[in-house]
Amino acid sequence: MSAFVLALVVGALFALGTFLLLRRDLIRVVWGLAIVSQAANVYLLAMGGIELGGFETVPVLAGHGEGVPETTDPVVQALVLTAIVIGFGMTAFALVLSYRVYEEHDTLDASELGDRE
């Protein structure tokens, strides 16, 4: 059941992000890009393995003997954490660029910006 919910959430996030990317307003395009990047992060976490059930904290290097419970892959979690930070910086930069476009052209409509020479 939980795999179905994760697949539904990832699909909904990708659909919403794609819908926003196809809008004419630059702010909605920036939000769409941010949502698509977060959907990719949720997808990576889901594929990295989520341990449902016990909330035991197990060190990654616990030992090599039997009886050590399996842990989720820490490399995927580090990758997603890095992607979140980079995505935040990218979104902030895109919003600043959108603000500069609005200051220069007095519009955020992409079709109006494309018609100007």
CNS distance restraints for C-alpha pairs under 8 A (distance, minus, plus):
assign (resid   1 and name CA) (resid   5 and name CA) 6.49 0.50 0.50
assign (resid   2 and name CA) (resid   6 and name CA) 6.20 0.50 0.50
assign (resid   3 and name CA) (resid   7 and name CA) 6.12 0.50 0.50
assign (resid   4 and name CA) (resid   8 and name CA) 6.09 0.50 0.50
assign (resid   5 and name CA) (resid   9 and name CA) 6.14 0.50 0.50
assign (resid   6 and name CA) (resid  10 and name CA) 6.13 0.50 0.50
assign (resid   6 and name CA) (resid  46 and name CA) 7.00 0.50 0.50
assign (resid   7 and name CA) (resid  11 and name CA) 6.03 0.50 0.50
assign (resid   8 and name CA) (resid  12 and name CA) 6.02 0.50 0.50
assign (resid   9 and name CA) (resid  13 and name CA) 6.10 0.50 0.50
assign (resid  10 and name CA) (resid  14 and name CA) 6.17 0.50 0.50
assign (resid  10 and name CA) (resid  39 and name CA) 5.53 0.50 0.50
assign (resid  10 and name CA) (resid  40 and name CA) 7.71 0.50 0.50
assign (resid  10 and name CA) (resid  42 and name CA) 6.58 0.50 0.50
assign (resid  10 and name CA) (resid  43 and name CA) 6.21 0.50 0.50
assign (resid  11 and name CA) (resid  15 and name CA) 6.05 0.50 0.50
assign (resid  12 and name CA) (resid  16 and name CA) 6.06 0.50 0.50
assign (resid  13 and name CA) (resid  17 and name CA) 5.99 0.50 0.50
assign (resid  13 and name CA) (resid  35 and name CA) 6.46 0.50 0.50
assign (resid  13 and name CA) (resid  36 and name CA) 6.63 0.50 0.50
assign (resid  13 and name CA) (resid  38 and name CA) 7.90 0.50 0.50
assign (resid  13 and name CA) (resid  39 and name CA) 5.43 0.50 0.50
assign (resid  14 and name CA) (resid  18 and name CA) 6.01 0.50 0.50
assign (resid  14 and name CA) (resid  35 and name CA) 7.30 0.50 0.50
assign (resid  14 and name CA) (resid  36 and name CA) 5.46 0.50 0.50
assign (resid  14 and name CA) (resid  39 and name CA) 5.91 0.50 0.50
assign (resid  15 and name CA) (resid  19 and name CA) 6.09 0.50 0.50
assign (resid  16 and name CA) (resid  20 and name CA) 6.24 0.50 0.50
assign (resid  16 and name CA) (resid  32 and name CA) 7.18 0.50 0.50
assign (resid  16 and name CA) (resid  35 and name CA) 7.50 0.50 0.50
assign (resid  17 and name CA) (resid  21 and name CA) 6.12 0.50 0.50
assign (resid  17 and name CA) (resid  31 and name CA) 7.44 0.50 0.50
assign (resid  17 and name CA) (resid  32 and name CA) 4.11 0.50 0.50
assign (resid  17 and name CA) (resid  33 and name CA) 6.35 0.50 0.50
assign (resid  17 and name CA) (resid  34 and name CA) 7.60 0.50 0.50
assign (resid  17 and name CA) (resid  35 and name CA) 5.11 0.50 0.50
assign (resid  17 and name CA) (resid  36 and name CA) 4.98 0.50 0.50
assign (resid  18 and name CA) (resid  22 and name CA) 6.43 0.50 0.50
assign (resid  18 and name CA) (resid  32 and name CA) 6.35 0.50 0.50
assign (resid  18 and name CA) (resid  36 and name CA) 7.18 0.50 0.50
assign (resid  19 and name CA) (resid  23 and name CA) 6.98 0.50 0.50
assign (resid  19 and name CA) (resid  32 and name CA) 7.28 0.50 0.50
assign (resid  20 and name CA) (resid  28 and name CA) 5.52 0.50 0.50
assign (resid  20 and name CA) (resid  29 and name CA) 5.57 0.50 0.50
assign (resid  20 and name CA) (resid  31 and name CA) 6.99 0.50 0.50
assign (resid  20 and name CA) (resid  32 and name CA) 4.60 0.50 0.50
assign (resid  20 and name CA) (resid  33 and name CA) 7.98 0.50 0.50
assign (resid  21 and name CA) (resid  28 and name CA) 6.84 0.50 0.50
assign (resid  21 and name CA) (resid  29 and name CA) 4.45 0.50 0.50
assign (resid  21 and name CA) (resid  30 and name CA) 7.47 0.50 0.50
assign (resid  21 and name CA) (resid  31 and name CA) 7.85 0.50 0.50
assign (resid  21 and name CA) (resid  32 and name CA) 4.91 0.50 0.50
assign (resid  21 and name CA) (resid  33 and name CA) 6.56 0.50 0.50
assign (resid  22 and name CA) (resid  29 and name CA) 7.05 0.50 0.50
assign (resid  23 and name CA) (resid  28 and name CA) 6.54 0.50 0.50
assign (resid  23 and name CA) (resid  29 and name CA) 6.37 0.50 0.50
assign (resid  24 and name CA) (resid  28 and name CA) 7.72 0.50 0.50
assign (resid  24 and name CA) (resid  29 and name CA) 7.50 0.50 0.50
assign (resid  24 and name CA) (resid 109 and name CA) 5.45 0.50 0.50
assign (resid  24 and name CA) (resid 110 and name CA) 5.07 0.50 0.50
assign (resid  24 and name CA) (resid 111 and name CA) 6.56 0.50 0.50
assign (resid  25 and name CA) (resid  29 and name CA) 6.48 0.50 0.50
assign (resid  25 and name CA) (resid 108 and name CA) 5.58 0.50 0.50
assign (resid  25 and name CA) (resid 109 and name CA) 4.86 0.50 0.50
assign (resid  25 and name CA) (resid 110 and name CA) 6.13 0.50 0.50
assign (resid  26 and name CA) (resid  30 and name CA) 6.29 0.50 0.50
assign (resid  26 and name CA) (resid  98 and name CA) 6.58 0.50 0.50
assign (resid  26 and name CA) (resid 108 and name CA) 5.51 0.50 0.50
assign (resid  26 and name CA) (resid 109 and name CA) 6.53 0.50 0.50
assign (resid  26 and name CA) (resid 110 and name CA) 6.52 0.50 0.50
assign (resid  27 and name CA) (resid  31 and name CA) 6.29 0.50 0.50
assign (resid  27 and name CA) (resid  95 and name CA) 7.13 0.50 0.50
assign (resid  27 and name CA) (resid  98 and name CA) 6.98 0.50 0.50
assign (resid  27 and name CA) (resid 108 and name CA) 7.52 0.50 0.50
assign (resid  28 and name CA) (resid  32 and name CA) 6.01 0.50 0.50
assign (resid  29 and name CA) (resid  33 and name CA) 6.22 0.50 0.50
assign (resid  30 and name CA) (resid  34 and name CA) 6.31 0.50 0.50
assign (resid  30 and name CA) (resid  91 and name CA) 6.70 0.50 0.50
assign (resid  30 and name CA) (resid  94 and name CA) 6.53 0.50 0.50
assign (resid  30 and name CA) (resid  95 and name CA) 7.01 0.50 0.50
assign (resid  31 and name CA) (resid  35 and name CA) 6.14 0.50 0.50
assign (resid  31 and name CA) (resid  91 and name CA) 7.86 0.50 0.50
assign (resid  32 and name CA) (resid  36 and name CA) 6.14 0.50 0.50
assign (resid  33 and name CA) (resid  37 and name CA) 6.26 0.50 0.50
assign (resid  34 and name CA) (resid  38 and name CA) 6.28 0.50 0.50
assign (resid  34 and name CA) (resid  87 and name CA) 6.84 0.50 0.50
assign (resid  34 and name CA) (resid  91 and name CA) 6.43 0.50 0.50
assign (resid  35 and name CA) (resid  39 and name CA) 6.09 0.50 0.50
assign (resid  36 and name CA) (resid  40 and name CA) 6.29 0.50 0.50
assign (resid  37 and name CA) (resid  41 and name CA) 6.39 0.50 0.50
assign (resid  37 and name CA) (resid  87 and name CA) 6.94 0.50 0.50
assign (resid  38 and name CA) (resid  42 and name CA) 6.26 0.50 0.50
assign (resid  38 and name CA) (resid  84 and name CA) 7.46 0.50 0.50
assign (resid  39 and name CA) (resid  43 and name CA) 6.14 0.50 0.50
assign (resid  40 and name CA) (resid  44 and name CA) 6.17 0.50 0.50
assign (resid  41 and name CA) (resid  45 and name CA) 6.24 0.50 0.50
assign (resid  41 and name CA) (resid  80 and name CA) 5.67 0.50 0.50
assign (resid  41 and name CA) (resid  83 and name CA) 7.35 0.50 0.50
assign (resid  41 and name CA) (resid  84 and name CA) 7.66 0.50 0.50
assign (resid  42 and name CA) (resid  46 and name CA) 6.09 0.50 0.50
assign (resid  43 and name CA) (resid  47 and name CA) 6.18 0.50 0.50
assign (resid  44 and name CA) (resid  48 and name CA) 6.02 0.50 0.50
assign (resid  44 and name CA) (resid  76 and name CA) 6.93 0.50 0.50
assign (resid  44 and name CA) (resid  80 and name CA) 7.23 0.50 0.50
assign (resid  45 and name CA) (resid  49 and name CA) 6.69 0.50 0.50
assign (resid  45 and name CA) (resid  50 and name CA) 7.26 0.50 0.50
assign (resid  45 and name CA) (resid  76 and name CA) 6.62 0.50 0.50
assign (resid  45 and name CA) (resid  77 and name CA) 6.77 0.50 0.50
assign (resid  45 and name CA) (resid  80 and name CA) 7.29 0.50 0.50
assign (resid  46 and name CA) (resid  50 and name CA) 6.33 0.50 0.50
assign (resid  48 and name CA) (resid  72 and name CA) 6.79 0.50 0.50
assign (resid  48 and name CA) (resid  73 and name CA) 6.06 0.50 0.50
assign (resid  48 and name CA) (resid  76 and name CA) 5.91 0.50 0.50
assign (resid  48 and name CA) (resid  77 and name CA) 7.89 0.50 0.50
assign (resid  49 and name CA) (resid  72 and name CA) 5.61 0.50 0.50
assign (resid  49 and name CA) (resid  73 and name CA) 7.04 0.50 0.50
assign (resid  50 and name CA) (resid  72 and name CA) 6.24 0.50 0.50
assign (resid  51 and name CA) (resid  71 and name CA) 7.24 0.50 0.50
assign (resid  51 and name CA) (resid  72 and name CA) 6.59 0.50 0.50
assign (resid  58 and name CA) (resid  62 and name CA) 6.85 0.50 0.50
assign (resid  58 and name CA) (resid  69 and name CA) 7.60 0.50 0.50
assign (resid  58 and name CA) (resid  71 and name CA) 7.09 0.50 0.50
assign (resid  60 and name CA) (resid  71 and name CA) 7.15 0.50 0.50
assign (resid  60 and name CA) (resid  74 and name CA) 7.91 0.50 0.50
assign (resid  62 and name CA) (resid  68 and name CA) 7.20 0.50 0.50
assign (resid  63 and name CA) (resid  68 and name CA) 7.35 0.50 0.50
assign (resid  64 and name CA) (resid  68 and name CA) 7.64 0.50 0.50
assign (resid  73 and name CA) (resid  77 and name CA) 7.02 0.50 0.50
assign (resid  74 and name CA) (resid  78 and name CA) 6.19 0.50 0.50
assign (resid  75 and name CA) (resid  79 and name CA) 6.12 0.50 0.50
assign (resid  76 and name CA) (resid  80 and name CA) 6.17 0.50 0.50
assign (resid  77 and name CA) (resid  81 and name CA) 6.14 0.50 0.50
assign (resid  78 and name CA) (resid  82 and name CA) 6.19 0.50 0.50
assign (resid  79 and name CA) (resid  83 and name CA) 6.13 0.50 0.50
assign (resid  80 and name CA) (resid  84 and name CA) 6.10 0.50 0.50
assign (resid  81 and name CA) (resid  85 and name CA) 6.48 0.50 0.50
assign (resid  82 and name CA) (resid  86 and name CA) 6.24 0.50 0.50
assign (resid  83 and name CA) (resid  87 and name CA) 5.84 0.50 0.50
assign (resid  84 and name CA) (resid  88 and name CA) 6.12 0.50 0.50
assign (resid  85 and name CA) (resid  89 and name CA) 6.42 0.50 0.50
assign (resid  86 and name CA) (resid  90 and name CA) 6.12 0.50 0.50
assign (resid  87 and name CA) (resid  91 and name CA) 6.04 0.50 0.50
assign (resid  88 and name CA) (resid  92 and name CA) 6.20 0.50 0.50
assign (resid  89 and name CA) (resid  93 and name CA) 6.14 0.50 0.50
assign (resid  90 and name CA) (resid  94 and name CA) 6.10 0.50 0.50
assign (resid  91 and name CA) (resid  95 and name CA) 6.14 0.50 0.50
assign (resid  92 and name CA) (resid  96 and name CA) 6.30 0.50 0.50
assign (resid  93 and name CA) (resid  97 and name CA) 6.25 0.50 0.50
assign (resid  94 and name CA) (resid  98 and name CA) 6.11 0.50 0.50
assign (resid  95 and name CA) (resid  99 and name CA) 6.20 0.50 0.50
assign (resid  96 and name CA) (resid 100 and name CA) 6.32 0.50 0.50
assign (resid  97 and name CA) (resid 101 and name CA) 6.23 0.50 0.50
assign (resid  98 and name CA) (resid 102 and name CA) 6.22 0.50 0.50
assign (resid  98 and name CA) (resid 108 and name CA) 7.33 0.50 0.50
assign (resid  99 and name CA) (resid 103 and name CA) 6.24 0.50 0.50
assign (resid 100 and name CA) (resid 104 and name CA) 6.21 0.50 0.50
assign (resid 101 and name CA) (resid 105 and name CA) 5.92 0.50 0.50
assign (resid 101 and name CA) (resid 106 and name CA) 7.53 0.50 0.50
assign (resid 101 and name CA) (resid 107 and name CA) 7.51 0.50 0.50
assign (resid 101 and name CA) (resid 108 and name CA) 7.09 0.50 0.50
assign (resid 102 and name CA) (resid 106 and name CA) 4.76 0.50 0.50
assign (resid 102 and name CA) (resid 107 and name CA) 5.19 0.50 0.50
assign (resid 102 and name CA) (resid 108 and name CA) 5.77 0.50 0.50
assign (resid 105 and name CA) (resid 113 and name CA) 7.56 0.50 0.50
assign (resid 107 and name CA) (resid 112 and name CA) 7.57 0.50 0.50
assign (resid 107 and name CA) (resid 113 and name CA) 7.53 0.50 0.50
assign (resid 108 and name CA) (resid 113 and name CA) 7.51 0.50 0.50
assign (resid 109 and name CA) (resid 113 and name CA) 6.35 0.50 0.50
assign (resid 110 and name CA) (resid 114 and name CA) 6.18 0.50 0.50
assign (resid 111 and name CA) (resid 115 and name CA) 6.51 0.50 0.50
assign (resid 112 and name CA) (resid 116 and name CA) 6.74 0.50 0.50
